[in-house]
Amino acid sequence: CKIARAVDASLAPHGMNVMQLNGQAGNQVVPHLHMHLVPRWLDDRLTICAWQPVLGDRSDIALAADEIKAKISG
């Protein structure tokens, strides 16, 4: 996937979860098909089964998004 490769090249995570949540029991919140690409680091302590959003720094997120977009485009 082009986007996953761009995330990998931009953020250099140790791994990545690719998920599609389906239905209420699957924790789907937005009622249409979409994929989640979750970059992972060995010490991130994220458990997907108890996934709770953690707010990040908006400027850091914007910088990462710009870098990912540039890698997709170029």
PQR file of N, CA, C, O and H, with PARSE charges and radii, in Angstrom:
ATOM      1  N   CYS A   1       0.849  -1.178   0.000 -0.4000 1.5000
ATOM      2  CA  CYS A   1       0.000   0.000   0.000 -0.0000 2.0000
ATOM      3  C   CYS A   1       0.902   1.252   0.000  0.5500 1.7000
ATOM      4  O   CYS A   1       1.819   1.378   0.812 -0.5500 1.4000
ATOM      5  N   LYS A   2       0.621   2.137  -0.904 -0.4000 1.5000
ATOM      6  CA  LYS A   2       1.441   3.336  -1.072 -0.0000 2.0000
ATOM      7  C   LYS A   2       1.451   4.196   0.194  0.5500 1.7000
ATOM      8  O   LYS A   2       2.491   4.738   0.569 -0.5500 1.4000
ATOM      9  H   LYS A   2      -0.123   2.035  -1.564  0.4000 1.0000
ATOM     10  N   ILE A   3       0.307   4.319   0.845 -0.4000 1.5000
ATOM     11  CA  ILE A   3       0.231   5.148   2.055 -0.0000 2.0000
ATOM     12  C   ILE A   3       1.032   4.505   3.190  0.5500 1.7000
ATOM     13  O   ILE A   3       1.752   5.202   3.905 -0.5500 1.4000
ATOM     14  H   ILE A   3      -0.538   3.878   0.540  0.4000 1.0000
ATOM     15  N   ALA A   4       0.916   3.194   3.364 -0.4000 1.5000
ATOM     16  CA  ALA A   4       1.674   2.503   4.418 -0.0000 2.0000
ATOM     17  C   ALA A   4       3.176   2.656   4.201  0.5500 1.7000
ATOM     18  O   ALA A   4       3.920   2.852   5.162 -0.5500 1.4000
ATOM     19  H   ALA A   4       0.331   2.627   2.784  0.4000 1.0000
ATOM     20  N   ARG A   5       3.632   2.569   2.949 -0.4000 1.5000
ATOM     21  CA  ARG A   5       5.052   2.768   2.669 -0.0000 2.0000
ATOM     22  C   ARG A   5       5.485   4.195   2.994  0.5500 1.7000
ATOM     23  O   ARG A   5       6.587   4.411   3.499 -0.5500 1.4000
ATOM     24  H   ARG A   5       3.027   2.410   2.169  0.4000 1.0000
ATOM     25  N   ALA A   6       4.614   5.178   2.703 -0.4000 1.5000
ATOM     26  CA  ALA A   6       4.938   6.571   3.013 -0.0000 2.0000
ATOM     27  C   ALA A   6       5.003   6.794   4.521  0.5500 1.7000
ATOM     28  O   ALA A   6       5.885   7.507   4.999 -0.5500 1.4000
ATOM     29  H   ALA A   6       3.718   5.003   2.293  0.4000 1.0000
ATOM     30  N   VAL A   7       4.078   6.191   5.279 -0.4000 1.5000
ATOM     31  CA  VAL A   7       4.115   6.288   6.743 -0.0000 2.0000
ATOM     32  C   VAL A   7       5.397   5.660   7.264  0.5500 1.7000
ATOM     33  O   VAL A   7       6.066   6.229   8.126 -0.5500 1.4000
ATOM     34  H   VAL A   7       3.362   5.611   4.891  0.4000 1.0000
ATOM     35  N   ASP A   8       5.738   4.492   6.745 -0.4000 1.5000
ATOM     36  CA  ASP A   8       6.955   3.799   7.169 -0.0000 2.0000
ATOM     37  C   ASP A   8       8.198   4.637   6.877  0.5500 1.7000
ATOM     38  O   ASP A   8       9.081   4.750   7.728 -0.5500 1.4000
ATOM     39  H   ASP A   8       5.194   4.030   6.044  0.4000 1.0000
ATOM     40  N   ALA A   9       8.274   5.220   5.694 -0.4000 1.5000
ATOM     41  CA  ALA A   9       9.437   6.027   5.316 -0.0000 2.0000
ATOM     42  C   ALA A   9       9.513   7.325   6.109  0.5500 1.7000
ATOM     43  O   ALA A   9      10.606   7.816   6.390 -0.5500 1.4000
ATOM     44  H   ALA A   9       7.557   5.128   5.003  0.4000 1.0000
ATOM     45  N   SER A  10       8.369   7.881   6.471 -0.4000 1.5000
ATOM     46  CA  SER A  10       8.340   9.158   7.191 -0.0000 2.0000
ATOM     47  C   SER A  10       8.599   9.004   8.682  0.5500 1.7000
ATOM     48  O   SER A  10       9.348   9.784   9.269 -0.5500 1.4000
ATOM     49  H   SER A  10       7.481   7.482   6.243  0.4000 1.0000
ATOM     50  N   LEU A  11       7.980   7.999   9.297 -0.4000 1.5000
ATOM     51  CA  LEU A  11       8.025   7.865  10.760 -0.0000 2.0000
ATOM     52  C   LEU A  11       8.984   6.784  11.245  0.5500 1.7000
ATOM     53  O   LEU A  11       9.352   6.771  12.419 -0.5500 1.4000
ATOM     54  H   LEU A  11       7.371   7.365   8.820  0.4000 1.0000
ATOM     55  N   ALA A  12       9.392   5.879  10.362 -0.4000 1.5000
ATOM     56  CA  ALA A  12      10.297   4.777  10.699 -0.0000 2.0000
ATOM     57  C   ALA A  12       9.852   3.993  11.939  0.5500 1.7000
ATOM     58  O   ALA A  12      10.641   3.806  12.865 -0.5500 1.4000
ATOM     59  H   ALA A  12       9.092   5.889   9.408  0.4000 1.0000
ATOM     60  N   PRO A  13       8.598   3.535  11.961 -0.5600 1.5000
ATOM     61  CA  PRO A  13       8.158   2.742  13.107  0.2800 2.0000
ATOM     62  C   PRO A  13       8.788   1.355  13.089  0.5500 1.7000
ATOM     63  O   PRO A  13       9.316   0.923  12.064 -0.5500 1.4000
ATOM     64  N   HIS A  14       8.732   0.655  14.227 -0.4000 1.5000
ATOM     65  CA  HIS A  14       9.238  -0.713  14.302 -0.0000 2.0000
ATOM     66  C   HIS A  14       8.280  -1.691  13.619  0.5500 1.7000
ATOM     67  O   HIS A  14       8.680  -2.788  13.231 -0.5500 1.4000
ATOM     68  H   HIS A  14       8.303   1.006  15.059  0.4000 1.0000
ATOM     69  N   GLY A  15       7.022  -1.292  13.477 -0.4000 1.5000
ATOM     70  CA  GLY A  15       6.006  -2.123  12.841 -0.0000 2.0000
ATOM     71  C   GLY A  15       4.767  -1.292  12.578  0.5500 1.7000
ATOM     72  O   GLY A  15       4.753  -0.087  12.830 -0.5500 1.4000
ATOM     73  H   GLY A  15       6.697  -0.401  13.793  0.4000 1.0000
ATOM     74  N   MET A  16       3.722  -1.940  12.069 -0.4000 1.5000
ATOM     75  CA  MET A  16       2.496  -1.220  11.776 -0.0000 2.0000
ATOM     76  C   MET A  16       1.313  -2.175  11.860  0.5500 1.7000
ATOM     77  O   MET A  16       1.393  -3.312  11.395 -0.5500 1.4000
ATOM     78  H   MET A  16       3.734  -2.919  11.864  0.4000 1.0000
ATOM     79  N   ASN A  17       0.219  -1.713  12.450 -0.4000 1.5000
ATOM     80  CA  ASN A  17      -1.040  -2.448  12.414 -0.0000 2.0000
ATOM     81  C   ASN A  17      -1.893  -1.857  11.301  0.5500 1.7000
ATOM     82  O   ASN A  17      -2.021  -0.637  11.188 -0.5500 1.4000
ATOM     83  H   ASN A  17       0.154  -0.790  12.827  0.4000 1.0000
ATOM     84  N   VAL A  18      -2.475  -2.724  10.481 -0.4000 1.5000
ATOM     85  CA  VAL A  18      -3.417  -2.319   9.449 -0.0000 2.0000
ATOM     86  C   VAL A  18      -4.752  -2.926   9.852  0.5500 1.7000
ATOM     87  O   VAL A  18      -4.889  -4.146   9.946 -0.5500 1.4000
ATOM     88  H   VAL A  18      -2.371  -3.714  10.572  0.4000 1.0000
ATOM     89  N   MET A  19      -5.744  -2.055  10.091 -0.4000 1.5000
ATOM     90  CA  MET A  19      -7.013  -2.544  10.637 -0.0000 2.0000
ATOM     91  C   MET A  19      -8.198  -1.958   9.896  0.5500 1.7000
ATOM     92  O   MET A  19      -8.136  -0.848   9.368 -0.5500 1.4000
ATOM     93  H   MET A  19      -5.633  -1.064  10.014  0.4000 1.0000
ATOM     94  N   GLN A  20      -9.268  -2.717   9.866 -0.4000 1.5000
ATOM     95  CA  GLN A  20     -10.562  -2.239   9.418 -0.0000 2.0000
ATOM     96  C   GLN A  20     -11.536  -2.665  10.492  0.5500 1.7000
ATOM     97  O   GLN A  20     -11.741  -3.859  10.709 -0.5500 1.4000
ATOM     98  H   GLN A  20      -9.318  -3.619  10.295  0.4000 1.0000
ATOM     99  N   LEU A  21     -12.139  -1.701  11.170 -0.4000 1.5000
ATOM    100  CA  LEU A  21     -13.086  -1.989  12.237 -0.0000 2.0000
ATOM    101  C   LEU A  21     -14.468  -2.122  11.614  0.5500 1.7000
ATOM    102  O   LEU A  21     -14.848  -1.323  10.758 -0.5500 1.4000
ATOM    103  H   LEU A  21     -11.972  -0.731  10.994  0.4000 1.0000
ATOM    104  N   ASN A  22     -15.217  -3.130  12.044 -0.4000 1.5000
ATOM    105  CA  ASN A  22     -16.503  -3.389  11.417 -0.0000 2.0000
ATOM    106  C   ASN A  22     -17.577  -3.666  12.459  0.5500 1.7000
ATOM    107  O   ASN A  22     -17.472  -4.619  13.231 -0.5500 1.4000
ATOM    108  H   ASN A  22     -14.908  -3.778  12.740  0.4000 1.0000
ATOM    109  N   GLY A  23     -18.598  -2.840  12.478 -0.4000 1.5000
ATOM    110  CA  GLY A  23     -19.734  -3.023  13.378 -0.0000 2.0000
ATOM    111  C   GLY A  23     -19.458  -2.533  14.790  0.5500 1.7000
ATOM    112  O   GLY A  23     -18.313  -2.289  15.172 -0.5500 1.4000
ATOM    113  H   GLY A  23     -18.683  -2.066  11.851  0.4000 1.0000
ATOM    114  N   GLN A  24     -20.530  -2.397  15.552 -0.4000 1.5000
ATOM    115  CA  GLN A  24     -20.422  -1.884  16.918 -0.0000 2.0000
ATOM    116  C   GLN A  24     -19.505  -2.740  17.787  0.5500 1.7000
ATOM    117  O   GLN A  24     -18.694  -2.212  18.548 -0.5500 1.4000
ATOM    118  H   GLN A  24     -21.460  -2.595  15.241  0.4000 1.0000
ATOM    119  N   ALA A  25     -19.635  -4.067  17.673 -0.4000 1.5000
ATOM    120  CA  ALA A  25     -18.787  -4.951  18.477 -0.0000 2.0000
ATOM    121  C   ALA A  25     -17.331  -4.869  18.054  0.5500 1.7000
ATOM    122  O   ALA A  25     -16.438  -5.178  18.843 -0.5500 1.4000
ATOM    123  H   ALA A  25     -20.293  -4.495  17.055  0.4000 1.0000
ATOM    124  N   GLY A  26     -17.080  -4.456  16.820 -0.4000 1.5000
ATOM    125  CA  GLY A  26     -15.719  -4.291  16.320 -0.0000 2.0000
ATOM    126  C   GLY A  26     -15.171  -2.898  16.584  0.5500 1.7000
ATOM    127  O   GLY A  26     -14.093  -2.554  16.099 -0.5500 1.4000
ATOM    128  H   GLY A  26     -17.805  -4.205  16.179  0.4000 1.0000
ATOM    129  N   ASN A  27     -15.906  -2.088  17.353 -0.4000 1.5000
ATOM    130  CA  ASN A  27     -15.490  -0.741  17.745 -0.0000 2.0000
ATOM    131  C   ASN A  27     -15.509   0.244  16.574  0.5500 1.7000
ATOM    132  O   ASN A  27     -14.770   1.228  16.572 -0.5500 1.4000
ATOM    133  H   ASN A  27     -16.781  -2.367  17.747  0.4000 1.0000
ATOM    134  N   GLN A  28     -16.367  -0.029  15.571 -0.4000 1.5000
ATOM    135  CA  GLN A  28     -16.499   0.901  14.450 -0.0000 2.0000
ATOM    136  C   GLN A  28     -17.293   2.115  14.915  0.5500 1.7000
ATOM    137  O   GLN A  28     -18.382   1.974  15.471 -0.5500 1.4000
ATOM    138  H   GLN A  28     -16.967  -0.829  15.573  0.4000 1.0000
ATOM    139  N   VAL A  29     -16.752   3.294  14.689 -0.4000 1.5000
ATOM    140  CA  VAL A  29     -17.410   4.543  15.092 -0.0000 2.0000
ATOM    141  C   VAL A  29     -17.933   5.286  13.866  0.5500 1.7000
ATOM    142  O   VAL A  29     -19.028   5.848  13.896 -0.5500 1.4000
ATOM    143  H   VAL A  29     -15.867   3.409  14.238  0.4000 1.0000
ATOM    144  N   VAL A  30     -17.156   5.288  12.794 -0.4000 1.5000
ATOM    145  CA  VAL A  30     -17.536   5.974  11.563 -0.0000 2.0000
ATOM    146  C   VAL A  30     -18.216   4.939  10.657  0.5500 1.7000
ATOM    147  O   VAL A  30     -17.583   3.950  10.286 -0.5500 1.4000
ATOM    148  H   VAL A  30     -16.266   4.832  12.769  0.4000 1.0000
ATOM    149  N   PRO A  31     -19.480   5.142  10.296 -0.5600 1.5000
ATOM    150  CA  PRO A  31     -20.238   4.096   9.597  0.2800 2.0000
ATOM    151  C   PRO A  31     -19.968   4.003   8.096  0.5500 1.7000
ATOM    152  O   PRO A  31     -20.899   4.068   7.292 -0.5500 1.4000
ATOM    153  N   HIS A  32     -18.727   3.855   7.724 -0.4000 1.5000
ATOM    154  CA  HIS A  32     -18.362   3.560   6.343 -0.0000 2.0000
ATOM    155  C   HIS A  32     -17.011   2.851   6.359  0.5500 1.7000
ATOM    156  O   HIS A  32     -16.291   2.887   7.357 -0.5500 1.4000
ATOM    157  H   HIS A  32     -17.971   3.802   8.377  0.4000 1.0000
ATOM    158  N   LEU A  33     -16.678   2.211   5.252 -0.4000 1.5000
ATOM    159  CA  LEU A  33     -15.426   1.468   5.171 -0.0000 2.0000
ATOM    160  C   LEU A  33     -14.239   2.419   5.153  0.5500 1.7000
ATOM    161  O   LEU A  33     -14.178   3.329   4.327 -0.5500 1.4000
ATOM    162  H   LEU A  33     -17.262   2.181   4.441  0.4000 1.0000
ATOM    163  N   HIS A  34     -13.320   2.213   6.042 -0.4000 1.5000
ATOM    164  CA  HIS A  34     -12.057   2.931   6.040 -0.0000 2.0000
ATOM    165  C   HIS A  34     -11.027   2.066   6.753  0.5500 1.7000
ATOM    166  O   HIS A  34     -11.371   1.185   7.540 -0.5500 1.4000
ATOM    167  H   HIS A  34     -13.370   1.474   6.714  0.4000 1.0000
ATOM    168  N   MET A  35      -9.780   2.330   6.467 -0.4000 1.5000
ATOM    169  CA  MET A  35      -8.697   1.545   7.048 -0.0000 2.0000
ATOM    170  C   MET A  35      -7.914   2.399   8.031  0.5500 1.7000
ATOM    171  O   MET A  35      -7.804   3.615   7.874 -0.5500 1.4000
ATOM    172  H   MET A  35      -9.501   3.046   5.827  0.4000 1.0000
ATOM    173  N   HIS A  36      -7.378   1.749   9.035 -0.4000 1.5000
ATOM    174  CA  HIS A  36      -6.502   2.398  10.006 -0.0000 2.0000
ATOM    175  C   HIS A  36      -5.089   1.873   9.789  0.5500 1.7000
ATOM    176  O   HIS A  36      -4.873   0.662   9.758 -0.5500 1.4000
ATOM    177  H   HIS A  36      -7.467   0.761   9.163  0.4000 1.0000
ATOM    178  N   LEU A  37      -4.142   2.766   9.641 -0.4000 1.5000
ATOM    179  CA  LEU A  37      -2.724   2.412   9.620 -0.0000 2.0000
ATOM    180  C   LEU A  37      -2.147   2.970  10.905  0.5500 1.7000
ATOM    181  O   LEU A  37      -2.071   4.186  11.081 -0.5500 1.4000
ATOM    182  H   LEU A  37      -4.317   3.750   9.667  0.4000 1.0000
ATOM    183  N   VAL A  38      -1.744   2.094  11.798 -0.4000 1.5000
ATOM    184  CA  VAL A  38      -1.257   2.507  13.115 -0.0000 2.0000
ATOM    185  C   VAL A  38       0.225   2.177  13.217  0.5500 1.7000
ATOM    186  O   VAL A  38       0.590   1.018  13.415 -0.5500 1.4000
ATOM    187  H   VAL A  38      -1.806   1.106  11.655  0.4000 1.0000
ATOM    188  N   PRO A  39       1.089   3.195  13.083 -0.5600 1.5000
ATOM    189  CA  PRO A  39       2.523   2.923  13.251  0.2800 2.0000
ATOM    190  C   PRO A  39       2.782   2.499  14.694  0.5500 1.7000
ATOM    191  O   PRO A  39       2.187   3.042  15.625 -0.5500 1.4000
ATOM    192  N   ARG A  40       3.673   1.527  14.869 -0.4000 1.5000
ATOM    193  CA  ARG A  40       3.928   0.969  16.197 -0.0000 2.0000
ATOM    194  C   ARG A  40       5.414   1.005  16.521  0.5500 1.7000
ATOM    195  O   ARG A  40       6.259   0.813  15.647 -0.5500 1.4000
ATOM    196  H   ARG A  40       4.156   1.086  14.112  0.4000 1.0000
ATOM    197  N   TRP A  41       5.717   1.253  17.779 -0.4000 1.5000
ATOM    198  CA  TRP A  41       7.080   1.210  18.292 -0.0000 2.0000
ATOM    199  C   TRP A  41       7.132   0.199  19.428  0.5500 1.7000
ATOM    200  O   TRP A  41       6.135  -0.014  20.118 -0.5500 1.4000
ATOM    201  H   TRP A  41       5.031   1.409  18.490  0.4000 1.0000
ATOM    202  N   LEU A  42       8.273  -0.415  19.622 -0.4000 1.5000
ATOM    203  CA  LEU A  42       8.405  -1.490  20.604 -0.0000 2.0000
ATOM    204  C   LEU A  42       7.965  -1.067  22.000  0.5500 1.7000
ATOM    205  O   LEU A  42       7.468  -1.899  22.759 -0.5500 1.4000
ATOM    206  H   LEU A  42       9.082  -0.242  19.061  0.4000 1.0000
ATOM    207  N   ASP A  43       8.132   0.194  22.356 -0.4000 1.5000
ATOM    208  CA  ASP A  43       7.815   0.646  23.718 -0.0000 2.0000
ATOM    209  C   ASP A  43       6.533   1.475  23.784  0.5500 1.7000
ATOM    210  O   ASP A  43       6.345   2.221  24.745 -0.5500 1.4000
ATOM    211  H   ASP A  43       8.536   0.870  21.739  0.4000 1.0000
ATOM    212  N   ASP A  44       5.630   1.365  22.773 -0.4000 1.5000
ATOM    213  CA  ASP A  44       4.461   2.247  22.751 -0.0000 2.0000
ATOM    214  C   ASP A  44       3.355   1.841  23.734  0.5500 1.7000
ATOM    215  O   ASP A  44       2.474   2.650  24.025 -0.5500 1.4000
ATOM    216  H   ASP A  44       5.782   0.759  21.992  0.4000 1.0000
ATOM    217  N   ARG A  45       3.383   0.630  24.240 -0.4000 1.5000
ATOM    218  CA  ARG A  45       2.434   0.134  25.242 -0.0000 2.0000
ATOM    219  C   ARG A  45       0.979   0.197  24.784  0.5500 1.7000
ATOM    220  O   ARG A  45       0.068   0.193  25.611 -0.5500 1.4000
ATOM    221  H   ARG A  45       4.099  -0.027  24.003  0.4000 1.0000
ATOM    222  N   LEU A  46       0.759   0.255  23.471 -0.4000 1.5000
ATOM    223  CA  LEU A  46      -0.586   0.278  22.918 -0.0000 2.0000
ATOM    224  C   LEU A  46      -1.107  -1.142  22.806  0.5500 1.7000
ATOM    225  O   LEU A  46      -0.428  -2.020  22.273 -0.5500 1.4000
ATOM    226  H   LEU A  46       1.500   0.258  22.800  0.4000 1.0000
ATOM    227  N   THR A  47      -2.303  -1.365  23.305 -0.4000 1.5000
ATOM    228  CA  THR A  47      -2.954  -2.664  23.124 -0.0000 2.0000
ATOM    229  C   THR A  47      -4.183  -2.431  22.260  0.5500 1.7000
ATOM    230  O   THR A  47      -5.080  -1.679  22.641 -0.5500 1.4000
ATOM    231  H   THR A  47      -2.855  -0.652  23.737  0.4000 1.0000
ATOM    232  N   ILE A  48      -4.225  -3.053  21.134 -0.4000 1.5000
ATOM    233  CA  ILE A  48      -5.306  -2.828  20.175 -0.0000 2.0000
ATOM    234  C   ILE A  48      -6.653  -3.232  20.756  0.5500 1.7000
ATOM    235  O   ILE A  48      -7.653  -2.567  20.484 -0.5500 1.4000
ATOM    236  H   ILE A  48      -3.497  -3.663  20.824  0.4000 1.0000
ATOM    237  N   CYS A  49      -6.712  -4.291  21.541 -0.4000 1.5000
ATOM    238  CA  CYS A  49      -8.000  -4.724  22.082 -0.0000 2.0000
ATOM    239  C   CYS A  49      -8.578  -3.702  23.063  0.5500 1.7000
ATOM    240  O   CYS A  49      -9.787  -3.692  23.296 -0.5500 1.4000
ATOM    241  H   CYS A  49      -5.899  -4.831  21.762  0.4000 1.0000
ATOM    242  N   ALA A  50      -7.754  -2.863  23.626 -0.4000 1.5000
ATOM    243  CA  ALA A  50      -8.222  -1.820  24.547 -0.0000 2.0000
ATOM    244  C   ALA A  50      -7.811  -0.455  24.025  0.5500 1.7000
ATOM    245  O   ALA A  50      -7.410   0.424  24.788 -0.5500 1.4000
ATOM    246  H   ALA A  50      -6.772  -2.871  23.437  0.4000 1.0000
ATOM    247  N   TRP A  51      -7.918  -0.289  22.710 -0.4000 1.5000
ATOM    248  CA  TRP A  51      -7.425   0.915  22.051 -0.0000 2.0000
ATOM    249  C   TRP A  51      -8.196   2.144  22.497  0.5500 1.7000
ATOM    250  O   TRP A  51      -9.404   2.240  22.281 -0.5500 1.4000
ATOM    251  H   TRP A  51      -8.244  -1.003  22.090  0.4000 1.0000
ATOM    252  N   GLN A  52      -7.514   3.058  23.102 -0.4000 1.5000
ATOM    253  CA  GLN A  52      -8.086   4.339  23.499 -0.0000 2.0000
ATOM    254  C   GLN A  52      -7.284   5.431  22.811  0.5500 1.7000
ATOM    255  O   GLN A  52      -6.056   5.443  22.898 -0.5500 1.4000
ATOM    256  H   GLN A  52      -6.532   2.980  23.277  0.4000 1.0000
ATOM    257  N   PRO A  53      -7.962   6.349  22.128 -0.5600 1.5000
ATOM    258  CA  PRO A  53      -7.224   7.422  21.461  0.2800 2.0000
ATOM    259  C   PRO A  53      -6.413   8.247  22.458  0.5500 1.7000
ATOM    260  O   PRO A  53      -6.875   8.548  23.558 -0.5500 1.4000
ATOM    261  N   VAL A  54      -5.218   8.598  22.056 -0.4000 1.5000
ATOM    262  CA  VAL A  54      -4.355   9.452  22.860 -0.0000 2.0000
ATOM    263  C   VAL A  54      -4.061  10.689  22.031  0.5500 1.7000
ATOM    264  O   VAL A  54      -3.513  10.593  20.932 -0.5500 1.4000
ATOM    265  H   VAL A  54      -4.843   8.353  21.162  0.4000 1.0000
ATOM    266  N   LEU A  55      -4.424  11.846  22.554 -0.4000 1.5000
ATOM    267  CA  LEU A  55      -4.203  13.075  21.812 -0.0000 2.0000
ATOM    268  C   LEU A  55      -2.720  13.367  21.715  0.5500 1.7000
ATOM    269  O   LEU A  55      -1.984  13.225  22.692 -0.5500 1.4000
ATOM    270  H   LEU A  55      -4.870  11.924  23.446  0.4000 1.0000
ATOM    271  N   GLY A  56      -2.287  13.772  20.541 -0.4000 1.5000
ATOM    272  CA  GLY A  56      -0.895  14.130  20.319 -0.0000 2.0000
ATOM    273  C   GLY A  56      -0.762  15.628  20.117  0.5500 1.7000
ATOM    274  O   GLY A  56      -1.752  16.359  20.119 -0.5500 1.4000
ATOM    275  H   GLY A  56      -2.884  13.887  19.747  0.4000 1.0000
ATOM    276  N   ASP A  57       0.447  16.066  19.946 -0.4000 1.5000
ATOM    277  CA  ASP A  57       0.720  17.473  19.688 -0.0000 2.0000
ATOM    278  C   ASP A  57       0.303  17.788  18.246  0.5500 1.7000
ATOM    279  O   ASP A  57       0.812  17.179  17.305 -0.5500 1.4000
ATOM    280  H   ASP A  57       1.251  15.473  19.944  0.4000 1.0000
ATOM    281  N   ARG A  58      -0.610  18.728  18.077 -0.4000 1.5000
ATOM    282  CA  ARG A  58      -1.152  19.022  16.750 -0.0000 2.0000
ATOM    283  C   ARG A  58      -0.085  19.469  15.757  0.5500 1.7000
ATOM    284  O   ARG A  58      -0.164  19.130  14.576 -0.5500 1.4000
ATOM    285  H   ARG A  58      -1.023  19.224  18.841  0.4000 1.0000
ATOM    286  N   SER A  59       0.910  20.225  16.216 -0.4000 1.5000
ATOM    287  CA  SER A  59       1.956  20.668  15.290 -0.0000 2.0000
ATOM    288  C   SER A  59       2.831  19.490  14.855  0.5500 1.7000
ATOM    289  O   SER A  59       3.238  19.422  13.695 -0.5500 1.4000
ATOM    290  H   SER A  59       0.975  20.501  17.175  0.4000 1.0000
ATOM    291  N   ASP A  60       3.125  18.560  15.776 -0.4000 1.5000
ATOM    292  CA  ASP A  60       3.882  17.353  15.404 -0.0000 2.0000
ATOM    293  C   ASP A  60       3.085  16.501  14.412  0.5500 1.7000
ATOM    294  O   ASP A  60       3.640  15.959  13.456 -0.5500 1.4000
ATOM    295  H   ASP A  60       2.795  18.615  16.718  0.4000 1.0000
ATOM    296  N   ILE A  61       1.783  16.391  14.655 -0.4000 1.5000
ATOM    297  CA  ILE A  61       0.931  15.604  13.764 -0.0000 2.0000
ATOM    298  C   ILE A  61       0.889  16.245  12.382  0.5500 1.7000
ATOM    299  O   ILE A  61       0.969  15.545  11.372 -0.5500 1.4000
ATOM    300  H   ILE A  61       1.332  16.831  15.431  0.4000 1.0000
ATOM    301  N   ALA A  62       0.764  17.564  12.328 -0.4000 1.5000
ATOM    302  CA  ALA A  62       0.728  18.274  11.043 -0.0000 2.0000
ATOM    303  C   ALA A  62       2.036  18.094  10.279  0.5500 1.7000
ATOM    304  O   ALA A  62       2.022  17.900   9.063 -0.5500 1.4000
ATOM    305  H   ALA A  62       0.699  18.132  13.148  0.4000 1.0000
ATOM    306  N   LEU A  63       3.163  18.157  10.979 -0.4000 1.5000
ATOM    307  CA  LEU A  63       4.461  17.951  10.323 -0.0000 2.0000
ATOM    308  C   LEU A  63       4.574  16.536   9.765  0.5500 1.7000
ATOM    309  O   LEU A  63       5.039  16.341   8.641 -0.5500 1.4000
ATOM    310  H   LEU A  63       3.175  18.315  11.967  0.4000 1.0000
ATOM    311  N   ALA A  64       4.148  15.550  10.552 -0.4000 1.5000
ATOM    312  CA  ALA A  64       4.197  14.158  10.090 -0.0000 2.0000
ATOM    313  C   ALA A  64       3.270  13.969   8.887  0.5500 1.7000
ATOM    314  O   ALA A  64       3.630  13.286   7.928 -0.5500 1.4000
ATOM    315  H   ALA A  64       3.771  15.708  11.464  0.4000 1.0000
ATOM    316  N   ALA A  65       2.086  14.567   8.935 -0.4000 1.5000
ATOM    317  CA  ALA A  65       1.138  14.454   7.822 -0.0000 2.0000
ATOM    318  C   ALA A  65       1.718  15.065   6.551  0.5500 1.7000
ATOM    319  O   ALA A  65       1.586  14.492   5.470 -0.5500 1.4000
ATOM    320  H   ALA A  65       1.793  15.121   9.713  0.4000 1.0000
ATOM    321  N   ASP A  66       2.353  16.217   6.675 -0.4000 1.5000
ATOM    322  CA  ASP A  66       2.966  16.859   5.508 -0.0000 2.0000
ATOM    323  C   ASP A  66       4.062  15.985   4.906  0.5500 1.7000
ATOM    324  O   ASP A  66       4.179  15.879   3.685 -0.5500 1.4000
ATOM    325  H   ASP A  66       2.460  16.682   7.554  0.4000 1.0000
ATOM    326  N   GLU A  67       4.866  15.359   5.770 -0.4000 1.5000
ATOM    327  CA  GLU A  67       5.939  14.494   5.278 -0.0000 2.0000
ATOM    328  C   GLU A  67       5.375  13.258   4.573  0.5500 1.7000
ATOM    329  O   GLU A  67       5.878  12.844   3.528 -0.5500 1.4000
ATOM    330  H   GLU A  67       4.771  15.445   6.762  0.4000 1.0000
ATOM    331  N   ILE A  68       4.332  12.678   5.156 -0.4000 1.5000
ATOM    332  CA  ILE A  68       3.692  11.503   4.536 -0.0000 2.0000
ATOM    333  C   ILE A  68       3.091  11.885   3.187  0.5500 1.7000
ATOM    334  O   ILE A  68       3.255  11.158   2.207 -0.5500 1.4000
ATOM    335  H   ILE A  68       3.924  13.014   6.005  0.4000 1.0000
ATOM    336  N   LYS A  69       2.395  13.024   3.130 -0.4000 1.5000
ATOM    337  CA  LYS A  69       1.803  13.478   1.864 -0.0000 2.0000
ATOM    338  C   LYS A  69       2.883  13.678   0.801  0.5500 1.7000
ATOM    339  O   LYS A  69       2.688  13.316  -0.360 -0.5500 1.4000
ATOM    340  H   LYS A  69       2.262  13.615   3.926  0.4000 1.0000
ATOM    341  N   ALA A  70       4.008  14.247   1.193 -0.4000 1.5000
ATOM    342  CA  ALA A  70       5.102  14.469   0.242 -0.0000 2.0000
ATOM    343  C   ALA A  70       5.633  13.143  -0.305  0.5500 1.7000
ATOM    344  O   ALA A  70       5.957  13.046  -1.489 -0.5500 1.4000
ATOM    345  H   ALA A  70       4.166  14.541   2.136  0.4000 1.0000
ATOM    346  N   LYS A  71       5.722  12.130   0.547 -0.4000 1.5000
ATOM    347  CA  LYS A  71       6.223  10.829   0.102 -0.0000 2.0000
ATOM    348  C   LYS A  71       5.218  10.140  -0.816  0.5500 1.7000
ATOM    349  O   LYS A  71       5.611   9.412  -1.727 -0.5500 1.4000
ATOM    350  H   LYS A  71       5.459  12.209   1.508  0.4000 1.0000
ATOM    351  N   ILE A  72       3.919  10.364  -0.584 -0.4000 1.5000
ATOM    352  CA  ILE A  72       2.897   9.785  -1.455 -0.0000 2.0000
ATOM    353  C   ILE A  72       2.960  10.435  -2.834  0.5500 1.7000
ATOM    354  O   ILE A  72       2.835   9.762  -3.857 -0.5500 1.4000
ATOM    355  H   ILE A  72       3.599  10.955   0.157  0.4000 1.0000
ATOM    356  N   SER A  73       3.153  11.742  -2.846 -0.4000 1.5000
ATOM    357  CA  SER A  73       3.165  12.495  -4.105 -0.0000 2.0000
ATOM    358  C   SER A  73       4.419  12.281  -4.918  0.5500 1.7000
ATOM    359  O   SER A  73       4.394  12.340  -6.147 -0.5500 1.4000
ATOM    360  H   SER A  73       3.254  12.289  -2.015  0.4000 1.0000
ATOM    361  N   GLY A  74       5.517  12.032  -4.228 -0.4000 1.5000
ATOM    362  CA  GLY A  74       6.753  12.062  -4.954 -0.0000 2.0000
ATOM    363  C   GLY A  74       7.509  10.828  -5.023  0.5500 1.7000
ATOM    364  O   GLY A  74       8.579  10.793  -5.632 -0.5500 1.4000
ATOM    365  H   GLY A  74       5.537  11.984  -3.230  0.4000 1.0000
TER
END
